[in-house]
Every structure is written in C-alpha cells, then in structure tokens.
Amino acid sequence: MTDKNFEITGKYRERKVWKPFNKVIVAPNEKVAEERAFTVIGSKHHLMRCYIKINAITPMNGE
C-alpha cells in the first residue's frame, strides 16, 4: 500500500482565539491522516484534541 498526500484544513485554539491551519500529511488513508494531524498540532502547540477542529481532509493529486 502506498502513502498519499492529504491536505488538512481546520483551526486550533490558542488562548481565547481560534487560529486557522493548513497542513499536508502523508498517510495511507484519511483516518490515519486525521490522527497524524491531531498528533502533530497537539504536540507542537501543547493542545488537547478538544481544542483542534478539522474542517476538511482532501487528497492531493500529483506527486
């Protein structure tokens, strides 16, 4: 099974403000890409999952 690129858009809460994010994650499917996005953003900004909202997961064409 080959990994695909997924573009993940959403927002995370920093203090009392929701800030948008856009990440490209390499994963075998959408569910794994969603979990990796939670992991990467949560660890970088020291956030729990309830402060991270994912709006869209779209597979990227090409490369």
ChimeraX attribute file (.defattr): number of C-alpha atoms within 10 A of each C-alpha:
attribute: neighborCount
match mode: 1-to-1
recipient: residues
	/A:1	5
	/A:2	7
	/A:3	10
	/A:4	17
	/A:5	19
	/A:6	22
	/A:7	18
	/A:8	20
	/A:9	17
	/A:10	16
	/A:11	17
	/A:12	21
	/A:13	16
	/A:14	13
	/A:15	8
	/A:16	6
	/A:17	9
	/A:18	14
	/A:19	12
	/A:20	14
	/A:21	15
	/A:22	13
	/A:23	14
	/A:24	16
	/A:25	22
	/A:26	18
	/A:27	17
	/A:28	14
	/A:29	15
	/A:30	19
	/A:31	11
	/A:32	13
	/A:33	22
	/A:34	18
	/A:35	12
	/A:36	15
	/A:37	22
	/A:38	20
	/A:39	15
	/A:40	13
	/A:41	18
	/A:42	17
	/A:43	11
	/A:44	9
	/A:45	11
	/A:46	11
	/A:47	16
	/A:48	14
	/A:49	13
	/A:50	10
	/A:51	14
	/A:52	21
	/A:53	16
	/A:54	16
	/A:55	11
	/A:56	13
	/A:57	18
	/A:58	12
	/A:59	17
	/A:60	12
	/A:61	8
	/A:62	6
	/A:63	5
